[in-house]
Amino acid sequence: MYDTRLRFLENGQDSGKGAPMACAMIYWGSHPQRFYDTFIEFGAVVDISNLINVEIGKERNVPKLALNITNYSLSF
């Protein structure tokens, strides 16, 4: 978002307060074009639907360890 501080309404009025940290809007819905049309004037709208079910990060190609624990003990 161009203005990275989201503003909130209190009792329907702009309180003038913004979020104290950078923010992003995330949309999980069935009308992405409507979201785009509404929010493009406020900042970049990025479609990341191509990442659905994709492992990301540098550890994505590391084989997962399978743990099979049958006996264990804890000591404190």
N, C-alpha and C positions, 0 to 999 in steps of 0.2 A: 504494500500500500504506500502511496506517496506520502501521506501523513501517517507515520507508523504508530501513532497513538490513537487507538479507538476511543471514541467519546461515548458516554452513556447518558441516557435520559433518567431524570429523577422526577417522578410524578408528572411525566410527559414534558418536562422542561430540560433543556440542555444545561447541565450543571457546570459546564466549562471545564470539568475535570477529564483528563484523559488517562488511559492506562499508563502506568509508570514504566512499561517495557514495550519493545517492538511487538507488533501483533500481525497475525495473518488471518484471513477468512478462509475457511475450508467448507466445501459444499459436497455433501453426499446425497444426491437426489437424482431424480429422473428428468430434470430440465436444465442440463448444463448450459445450453445456449441462452436461456433466460438469465441465469446467473452471470454469464459472460456479459450480456448486453447491459445488465444493471450495474456491474461493478468495474467494467473496463475503464471507466472515467476516474476511478479512484486508485488504480495501479495495475500492475501486470496480472493477467489471469492466465494461469498455466494449467494445461490439461496433463495430468500424470496418470491417466487411465492405462497407459501402456505398461505401468509398473505393477498392475494387479497380479498377484501370485508370483512376483519376481523377488528373489532374495537379493538384497543390496548390501553394499559394504565390502570392505576388503577381505572379510572372512567368508564370503559367500561360496567359495569353491573348496573350502576345507571340509573334509569328510566329517560327518557327525559321529560322535562317540556314542555307542549304545552301552548303557550301564545295566547290569543285571545283578542286583544286590539281593542275596538270600540270607546271609548272616551278618549282623553288625552289632557293635556295642558302642555305647557312649560313655565317656568318663569326663567328669568335670573337676 
